[in-house]
Amino acid sequence: MGMTYLFLILAVFSVVVKSQLKPQVSMAPTFKQVYSGDTIILSCDNSTGKVKWFFNTTEDQNQANKTWSIGAVSAKNSGSYQCENNGQKSDNFIITVLEYLPPATLSLKSGEPVINIDGSVVLELLVEEKSLFGWCCWVYKGGKVHRIKLKKSLTTNQVLTFQPYKLKDNIAIYWCSDETNLRSTPLTIKTSDRIVLMMILPGPALLGEKLNLRCVVLGTDRISRTIFYKDKQTIKDSSSSSYVIDNVTESDQGKYSCQATYTRSDKGKPNTVNSTQQELIVSAPPMKAVLSESAGLSCSCSSCPNGAFYHWYYKQPDHQWLSKGTHKSYTDVMSAGSYACRAVWKNGRSALSNIHYYDVDTPEINVLLITIGVIILGAVLVIGAIFMYCKRRTGEEAIYQDMPLMTVKSQDGGDGGTRSSTKNMVPRERESTTP
């Protein structure tokens, strides 16, 4: 009885102490620097019950929970954050959003941004300026940050492919960093327990860009009808399993889902299943490089730091971007495909520039056609000249042969030669004899 009473006193004391502790704002994932497009989750620690949130001293009436999730931050999210609980306010928590991208890229090598529970994906880490030695990766899930250890033997190159553990949580945010706190772009993977999945980007959609949303049925592509919803309102009903937004605007932000009617075989019974909702976040594009085509291809970025290097990239249709060297101007031989560039410096990168499409086949075909045309024209002229020459010679011989011929006897009784006319014969002078 005494021990029970003691535990009760300690519990009450713990609650009283906790209620008297000053609220404190913390951030997850634990980024040392916040870049444009990052998703961050603020937490009001040492709080119970209802919480008030303030941004630059102004209360946000839409936030009342202990946590505040801010998707795809941009420069407008820079400022001071506070939370209030039980009449106590936290200290200011300052966030400065850098208007460019981290120096490394974490992307999906294989798999989808939305997977089934207990599924997994393959991720690829790329660092352009140096090797991956000293890098490790992290995942935020279930409210905690976990470290993903990478084999040292695999970190000698600039590219590393790895597969995280199977995902059981609803959402996971992956990123990588090195010993000096340089890091990669974050990548968000979501899970669903449905067979029909609404495929959303693993990051924010950028204003002004083209976006393709897909409705996927696991195990089959025999989809006869698809209905897309935005905030539970129908936006498309057709046989196509994709929904294309040509120019992303802020109004496209929202929660998307889809309904698919499908079969497993030609004679299978149709099934109709709804996906879960997935949130699409729209963000302003970060600092962007500019590709100029005025005098060859050149790259520039007026708002980037001095001393930035310019990296070039090339890709063929349905392929990934490949690095094509570091130059301010592109000087290599060009192949058919798409070209782009970006500025890169120690702790950041610009967004990829506008894309230049180069079709090498068309000029070559034009040159080939012109060459063939010249050859054919030359051959026609030569054949025509030969034909005219032959025709002229044939005409001359015909005129000569059409004249009447006469056979004459020589005066000495032998056969004479041919003459065209006896009137025109030149009399042959007789030989004189001396008696």
Buried (B, 14 or more C-beta within 10 A) or exposed (E): EEEEEEEEEEEEEEEEEEBEEEBBBEBBBEBEBBBBBBBBBBBBBBBEEEBBBBBEEEEEEEBEEBBBBBBBBBEEBBBBBBBBBBEBEBEEBEBEBBBBBBBBBBBBBEBBBBBBEEBBBEBBBBBBBBEBEBBBBBBBBEEEBEEBEBEEEBBEEBBBEBEBEEBEBEBBBBBBBBEEEBBBBBBBBBBBEBBBBBBBBBBBBBBEEEBEBBBBBBEBEBBEBBBBBBEEEEBBEEEBBBBEBEEBEEEBBBBBBBBBBBBEEEEEEEBEEBBBBBBBBBBBBBBBBBBBEEEEBBBBBEEBBEEBBBBBBBBEEEEEBEEBEEBBEBEEEBEEBBBBBBBBBEBBBBBBBEEBEBEEEEEEEEEEEEEEEEEEEEEEEEEEEEEEEEEEEEEEEEEEEEEEEEEEEEEEEEEBEEBEEEEEEEEEEEEEEEE
